[in-house]
Amino acid sequence: VPNTTDTKKKAALPASLLPTQTSELLADQTALTETLESVVRDYLALEDLCHVPRQARIPLQLPFDLSDSGLARLAEQVRDLLGVRSAIVFDLLELFEQHGLRIVFLALPEEMDSLSFHDAQNSNVFIFIERDNNPEKQIFSLAYELGRLLLFVRATFMGEVFIDSHAIQKAARVFAANFLMPAETVRLLVSQTNVQPDEWSYEFMLRLKHRFGVSAQTFSYRLLELKLITPECEAEFQKTIIAHYGPHFKEPGNSRRILSPNGRLGDLLHLACQRKLPEAAAIAKRIKKLITP
């Protein structure tokens, strides 16, 4: 569906696109809504112009319970569907896009790291990530928003009112932690070195956390959850990490993840322009304006 500009028309996302955030969080974000509406409509138009399927290649309606163990099993199931099982995933962004999930990196309002929408009509998702965050935070946001999406679809299927509560946010974080750092994989990695719970050094923790592409704070807490580190040792790490983060949240140990944002969107746009398809030039101009720093 080509994007048409009507300055008198109030920006609105397609009716089939349902936010996993409560509407109140977006109600006062007129500029953001306008940006999202433009990007979404252009993304959908490019899929149509390039004759690619709109559907995700994994099911998004999955049964699970909301206990920590249920969320861990859900994370394991999604990993199986993505074909990675217990493997360490080096490029989560590429993995998601390979399976048809739509990920867009752009500037979001202050203190908003990400947001997501369920494309009910096409059984797919739009995930928007703050483009200026460090890769570790972006990676966690990807997994977090997928968790929110699965929680949203579950609530919709069961006829429940989806409320953006602390419990939902916590459940999405539990899913993300299990998805990014499966217990079996973390235990195996630790056992390969035979490091003991009271034997960790800060530098050694940073070495291992890089394998998962997560923040030092997230990995340190995961070790504690799995009883692979003593509470005393982990508490010292947290003090050091928080002091290092400061106001800018710069990741300690130098980030080793390099993400290539807007890859699939860029591929579709390049192909549409190469073929000189209708609307391609106009779409390219809009997208460059909205998502390029």
Salt bridges, closest charged atoms under 4 A:
GLU37 OE2 - ARG41 NE 3.11
ASP42 OD1 - ARG286 NH2 2.88
GLU47 OE2 - ARG102 NE 2.90
GLU47 OE2 - ARG264 NH1 3.05
ASP48 OD2 - ARG54 NH2 2.72
ASP65 OD2 - ARG73 NH2 3.17
ASP68 OD1 - LYS170 NZ 3.68
ASP80 OD1 - ARG85 NE 3.74
ASP119 OD2 - ARG102 NH1 3.02
GLU136 OE2 - LYS209 NZ 3.75
GLU145 OE1 - ARG148 NE 3.91
GLU160 OE1 - ARG154 NH1 3.87
ASP164 OD1 - ARG148 NH1 3.03
GLU225 OE1 - ARG222 NH1 3.05
GLU236 OE2 - LYS239 NZ 3.58
GLU251 OE2 - LYS209 NZ 2.88
GLU279 OE1 - ARG286 NH2 3.76
